[in-house]
Each structure stands twice: as C-alpha cells, then as structure tokens.
C-alpha cells in the first residue's frame, strides 16, 4: 500500500472511529475502506461522496428482511458517505450452493436492482448461509440484459470460484459464450428467471436510479433560489430525480430552470420563455449537447 493510500486509510479510520469507536480494518478496495467493530460493518467511500450518498439513500431499507442481502443504512460522517450493515463471522465462498445463489439473484431483481460485480469474493458464508457483501458503484437499475449477465456470473461462480482470473474469464465468457463453460447455464437461468417471475411484485420500492449526471444537480443548486421552479421535459428517470412534465402549460413561476434531452422545443415553450423574460423573470435551459454524446450544455435568458 502506497503512502498516499495509507494516509487515506488513516483519515478514513479516524472519521469512522470518531462516531463508532473500537473499529478494525476488514478490507480495502478502489472506492472504499471497510471497518468493523464486530457488531456492524462500516464501508466508507473515499471518492465521489455525493454519488455514493445517492446510492445509499436508495438502498436504505430496500433489502430489509432479505435472506442473502444485508439491510444497508447510509450515514454521512464529516462529509464522507458510509454504508453500515450487520457484521457476522464468516468464511470464504468455495463454490456450489446453487439454490442460495439463485435466491440471491431473485432478491436483487425483486428489489429492482442488479449487481454487475457478481464474483466469488463478494460472497461470504455465515451461520445463516450465503451472504452478499459488496454494496456500492456496481449496483445498477434492473434491466433484463444486466439480469442475464448477473445470472451468468453467478453460474460461473459455482464451478470456477477458485479461478484467480475469474473476472477476466467471466468477461470473456459473456462475449464468446464458451460452450464448455456455459454448459448447463440455460437450466440455471430458467430456474432463476422463473423464481423471479413468481416473486415479481413481492417487494414494492421506488425505482432504483443511477445518478449519472450529478453535476446537473450542482448546476440546479448554483443557479436556483428558494423560489426557483425546476422542470424536466424529458423522461430522464435514469439520470435525475426530477419527475418529467408533459404539458408546457404546467410550467409556472417567475424563476424557471428547465432540463431536457432535446433542443427541438415546441413553439409553446419558446412563447413561455419570451413571456417570462418580458416580465422580468429568469429562465435557464439545460439541454443535451447534440455534438458530444452524453454531455449537456446550458443556456440562460
């Protein structure tokens, strides 16, 4: 561990220990350090604090009462996001346990979430059985394509759990669908998907949304006052927490901020903006930049 990483570790431990004394290091990763006081696990993120806070707020109470997923809570300690869940004595996963893996997959999917980092080291065996332990950047909104990938990785865990190159092997298998490595996968997938369909609707939660464009919120914060009305004209539920509107006439207020994917706006919107400017109001428009995919530009009037 480099001196820079060690400094970050000491800082992270100091922050957590200030609120939860008596902790020791459990592990470290690219995004976080993990500590425990033998009662709880504390995963403190050392980057992108607001991103992980958004993730944490969405998974808080989402996994309550589940057999294989921990009930994760989120705290912000001295500006750092910390995920907290129960600590249990455990041992490494060493293959097999097909039924419990399927149950884990179904729990994820039933909660509207997938993990794109299903691998042997992210499972532990406790007295209560199989537990998934990695909650962070790799949690994504449920989609059928990601569900298939998640199930495939779980299937590979059963036989190839000891492969030191598991991640690379699973990535290659996802693209070439090696017949030998995927033998039996169809049956495994059908079990998982059938169980998921049986449990569909058993857990009702708000949609899980990946906060890809948090900088938009910083723009909103920077240019907004307490009386600013913020509107979203496009369905951007995968990027924002602002519900879309479908009728320009619903836009009201003297200080308006509009977010949209499109630059081709209806005449009614332009009329609305002209009226607002004539009356001394302020309008800020944030729209997707058509020349740079995924980026946004903003214009003010």
C-alpha positions as CSV (number, residue, x, y, z in Angstrom):
1,X,0.0,0.0,0.0
2,X,1.5,3.4,-1.0
3,X,2.0,6.2,1.4
4,X,-0.8,8.1,-0.2
5,X,-3.2,5.2,0.1
6,X,-2.1,4.6,3.7
7,X,-2.8,8.3,4.5
8,X,-6.3,7.9,3.1
9,X,-6.8,4.8,5.1
10,X,-5.8,6.6,8.3
11,X,-8.0,9.5,7.5
12,X,-11.0,7.2,6.8
13,X,-10.4,5.2,10.0
14,X,-10.2,8.4,12.0
15,X,-13.5,9.7,10.6
16,X,-15.4,6.5,11.3
17,X,-13.8,6.0,14.7
18,X,-14.9,9.4,15.8
19,X,-18.6,8.2,15.6
20,X,-18.1,4.4,16.0
21,X,-15.1,3.7,18.3
22,X,-13.2,0.4,18.5
23,X,-13.1,-0.4,14.8
24,X,-10.6,-2.5,12.9
25,X,-9.9,-2.8,9.2
26,X,-11.7,-5.6,7.3
27,X,-10.6,-4.7,3.7
28,X,-9.9,-2.1,1.1
29,X,-11.0,-1.5,-2.5
30,X,-10.8,1.0,-5.2
31,X,-13.7,3.0,-3.9
32,X,-13.7,2.4,-0.1
33,X,-12.2,1.1,3.1
34,X,-14.2,-1.3,5.2
35,X,-14.1,-1.4,9.0
36,X,-16.0,-3.3,11.7
37,X,-16.5,-3.1,15.5
38,X,-17.6,-6.8,15.4
39,X,-21.2,-5.5,15.6
40,X,-21.6,-3.5,12.4
41,X,-19.6,-3.2,9.2
42,X,-18.7,0.4,8.1
43,X,-17.9,0.9,4.4
44,X,-16.5,4.5,4.0
45,X,-16.1,5.8,0.5
46,X,-13.0,8.0,-0.3
47,X,-14.3,9.4,-3.6
48,X,-17.5,10.7,-5.2
49,X,-19.2,11.2,-1.8
50,X,-22.4,12.7,-3.3
51,X,-22.7,9.8,-5.8
52,X,-22.5,7.2,-3.1
53,X,-24.8,9.1,-0.8
54,X,-27.4,8.9,-3.6
55,X,-26.8,5.2,-3.9
56,X,-27.0,4.8,-0.2
57,X,-30.3,6.7,0.2
58,X,-31.8,4.4,-2.4
59,X,-30.7,1.1,-1.0
60,X,-31.5,2.1,2.6
61,X,-34.5,-0.1,3.7
62,X,-34.6,-1.7,0.2
63,X,-33.2,-5.0,1.4
64,X,-34.9,-5.2,4.8
65,X,-35.8,-8.8,5.8
66,X,-34.0,-10.5,3.0
67,X,-32.1,-13.7,3.5
68,X,-28.9,-13.1,1.4
69,X,-28.7,-9.3,1.2
70,X,-27.9,-7.1,4.2
71,X,-30.1,-4.2,5.3
72,X,-27.8,-1.4,4.4
73,X,-28.0,2.0,6.1
74,X,-26.3,5.2,4.9
75,X,-24.7,7.9,7.1
76,X,-22.7,11.0,6.1
77,X,-19.8,11.4,8.5
78,X,-17.8,14.6,8.2
79,X,-18.8,14.8,4.5
80,X,-17.9,11.2,3.8
81,X,-20.6,8.6,2.8
82,X,-20.6,5.5,4.9
83,X,-22.7,2.3,4.3
84,X,-23.5,0.4,7.5
85,X,-24.8,-3.1,7.9
86,X,-24.6,-6.1,10.3
87,X,-21.3,-7.8,10.9
88,X,-21.3,-11.6,11.0
89,X,-18.4,-14.1,11.4
90,X,-18.0,-15.8,8.1
91,X,-15.8,-17.8,5.8
92,X,-15.0,-17.5,2.1
93,X,-17.4,-18.8,-0.5
94,X,-16.0,-22.0,-2.1
95,X,-18.4,-22.9,-4.9
96,X,-21.7,-24.9,-5.2
97,X,-24.7,-23.5,-3.2
98,X,-26.8,-23.2,-6.4
99,X,-30.1,-22.7,-4.6
100,X,-28.8,-19.9,-2.4
101,X,-27.2,-18.2,-5.4
102,X,-30.5,-18.3,-7.2
103,X,-32.3,-16.9,-4.1
104,X,-29.7,-14.0,-4.0
105,X,-30.3,-13.2,-7.7
106,X,-34.1,-13.2,-7.2
107,X,-33.7,-10.9,-4.1
108,X,-31.7,-8.4,-6.1
109,X,-34.1,-8.5,-9.1
110,X,-37.2,-8.3,-6.9
111,X,-35.9,-5.1,-5.4
112,X,-35.3,-3.5,-8.8
113,X,-31.5,-3.8,-8.6
114,X,-28.7,-5.8,-10.2
115,X,-25.1,-6.2,-9.3
116,X,-22.6,-6.1,-12.2
117,X,-19.9,-7.4,-9.9
118,X,-21.1,-10.9,-9.0
119,X,-17.9,-12.8,-8.2
120,X,-16.8,-15.4,-5.5
121,X,-15.1,-12.8,-3.3
122,X,-18.3,-10.9,-2.9
123,X,-20.0,-13.8,-1.2
124,X,-19.4,-15.0,2.4
125,X,-20.7,-18.0,4.3
126,X,-22.2,-17.2,7.7
127,X,-24.0,-19.4,10.2
128,X,-27.2,-18.2,8.4
129,X,-25.9,-19.2,5.0
130,X,-24.8,-17.3,1.9
131,X,-24.5,-13.5,2.1
132,X,-23.6,-10.9,-0.5
133,X,-21.3,-8.2,0.9
134,X,-20.4,-5.7,-1.8
135,X,-22.7,-2.6,-2.0
136,X,-21.5,0.4,-4.0
137,X,-20.9,1.5,-7.5
138,X,-21.7,-1.8,-9.1
139,X,-25.4,-1.7,-8.1
140,X,-27.4,-0.8,-11.2
141,X,-31.1,-0.4,-12.0
142,X,-32.7,-3.7,-13.1
143,X,-32.7,-4.5,-16.8
144,X,-33.2,-7.8,-18.4
145,X,-29.8,-7.7,-20.1
146,X,-28.0,-7.0,-16.9
147,X,-30.0,-9.6,-15.1
148,X,-28.8,-12.2,-17.7
149,X,-25.2,-11.1,-17.1
150,X,-25.7,-11.3,-13.3
151,X,-27.1,-14.8,-13.6
152,X,-24.2,-15.9,-15.8
153,X,-21.6,-14.6,-13.4
154,X,-23.4,-16.4,-10.5
155,X,-23.5,-19.6,-12.6
156,X,-19.7,-19.4,-13.3
157,X,-19.1,-18.9,-9.5
158,X,-20.4,-22.4,-8.9
159,X,-17.7,-24.2,-10.9
160,X,-14.9,-21.6,-11.3
161,X,-14.9,-20.0,-7.8
162,X,-11.2,-20.8,-7.4
163,X,-10.1,-19.3,-10.7
164,X,-7.6,-16.4,-9.8
165,X,-8.6,-14.8,-13.1
166,X,-12.3,-15.1,-12.5
167,X,-13.2,-11.5,-13.6
168,X,-11.3,-11.8,-16.8
169,X,-12.7,-15.3,-17.5
170,X,-16.3,-14.2,-16.8
171,X,-15.9,-11.1,-19.1
172,X,-14.6,-13.3,-22.0
173,X,-17.4,-15.8,-21.4
174,X,-20.0,-13.1,-21.5
175,X,-18.9,-12.3,-25.1
176,X,-18.0,-15.6,-26.6
177,X,-20.4,-17.9,-24.7
178,X,-17.9,-20.7,-24.5
179,X,-19.9,-23.9,-24.8
180,X,-17.9,-25.8,-22.2
181,X,-18.1,-23.0,-19.6
182,X,-21.8,-22.3,-20.2
183,X,-22.9,-25.9,-20.3
184,X,-26.0,-26.1,-18.0
185,X,-26.5,-22.3,-17.9
186,X,-29.9,-22.4,-19.7
187,X,-31.3,-24.6,-17.0
188,X,-29.8,-22.4,-14.3
189,X,-31.1,-19.3,-15.9
190,X,-34.6,-20.7,-16.3
191,X,-34.7,-21.6,-12.6
192,X,-33.6,-18.0,-11.6
193,X,-35.9,-16.2,-14.0
194,X,-38.9,-18.5,-13.2
195,X,-38.4,-17.8,-9.5
196,X,-38.1,-14.1,-10.2
197,X,-41.3,-14.0,-12.1
198,X,-43.0,-15.9,-9.2
199,X,-41.8,-13.2,-6.8
200,X,-42.5,-10.3,-9.1
201,X,-44.3,-7.6,-7.1
202,X,-43.4,-9.1,-3.7
203,X,-41.1,-6.1,-2.9
204,X,-42.5,-2.6,-3.8
205,X,-39.9,0.1,-3.9
206,X,-39.3,3.3,-5.8
207,X,-37.3,2.8,-9.0
208,X,-33.6,2.5,-8.4
209,X,-31.8,5.2,-10.3
210,X,-28.2,5.5,-11.2
211,X,-27.0,9.1,-10.5
212,X,-25.0,9.5,-13.7
213,X,-25.3,13.3,-14.0
214,X,-25.0,14.6,-10.5
215,X,-23.3,17.7,-12.0
216,X,-26.7,18.8,-13.3
217,X,-27.8,19.0,-9.7
218,X,-24.9,21.2,-8.9
219,X,-26.0,23.5,-11.8
220,X,-29.5,23.5,-10.3
221,X,-28.1,24.3,-6.9
222,X,-25.8,27.0,-8.3
223,X,-28.5,28.8,-10.3
224,X,-31.5,28.2,-8.1
225,X,-33.0,30.2,-5.3
226,X,-35.7,29.1,-2.8
227,X,-38.4,30.3,-5.2
228,X,-36.9,28.7,-8.4
229,X,-39.2,26.2,-10.1
230,X,-37.3,23.2,-11.7
231,X,-38.9,21.3,-14.6
232,X,-37.8,18.3,-16.6
233,X,-39.4,18.0,-20.1
234,X,-37.9,14.6,-20.9
235,X,-38.0,11.2,-19.2
236,X,-34.6,11.2,-17.6
237,X,-35.5,8.9,-14.7
238,X,-32.2,7.0,-15.2
239,X,-30.3,10.2,-14.6
240,X,-32.4,12.6,-12.5
241,X,-34.8,12.6,-9.6
242,X,-37.0,15.2,-11.1
243,X,-40.3,13.9,-12.4
244,X,-41.0,14.9,-16.1
245,X,-43.9,17.1,-17.1
246,X,-45.8,16.5,-20.3
247,X,-47.6,19.8,-20.8
248,X,-45.7,23.1,-21.3
249,X,-48.7,24.9,-19.7
250,X,-47.7,23.3,-16.5
251,X,-44.6,25.4,-16.3
252,X,-45.3,28.2,-13.9
253,X,-43.2,30.7,-11.9
254,X,-41.0,33.7,-12.4
255,X,-37.7,32.0,-11.9
256,X,-37.6,28.8,-14.0
257,X,-35.0,26.1,-14.7
258,X,-35.8,23.7,-17.5
259,X,-33.9,20.4,-18.1
260,X,-34.4,18.4,-21.4
261,X,-32.8,15.9,-23.7
262,X,-34.0,17.7,-26.8
263,X,-33.1,21.1,-28.4
264,X,-36.1,20.9,-30.7
265,X,-38.6,22.6,-28.4
266,X,-42.3,23.2,-29.2
267,X,-43.3,26.8,-30.0
268,X,-45.4,27.0,-26.8
269,X,-42.2,26.6,-24.7
270,X,-40.4,29.4,-26.6
271,X,-43.5,31.6,-26.1
272,X,-43.5,30.7,-22.4
273,X,-39.8,31.7,-22.2
274,X,-40.4,35.0,-24.0
275,X,-43.2,35.9,-21.7
276,X,-41.1,35.1,-18.6
277,X,-38.2,37.3,-19.9
278,X,-40.6,40.2,-20.7
279,X,-42.0,40.1,-17.2
280,X,-38.5,40.3,-15.6
281,X,-38.2,36.6,-14.8
282,X,-35.2,34.4,-15.3
283,X,-35.1,31.2,-17.4
284,X,-32.2,28.7,-17.5
285,X,-32.4,25.9,-20.0
286,X,-30.2,22.8,-19.7
287,X,-30.2,20.6,-22.8
288,X,-28.3,17.6,-24.1
289,X,-25.4,18.7,-26.4
290,X,-26.1,17.2,-29.8
291,X,-22.4,17.2,-30.7
292,X,-21.0,15.4,-27.7
293,X,-22.8,12.3,-26.7
294,X,-23.9,12.2,-23.0
295,X,-22.9,15.8,-22.2
296,X,-25.2,18.7,-21.6
297,X,-25.0,22.4,-22.3
298,X,-26.8,25.2,-20.7
299,X,-28.2,28.5,-22.0
300,X,-29.7,31.3,-20.0
301,X,-32.2,34.0,-20.9
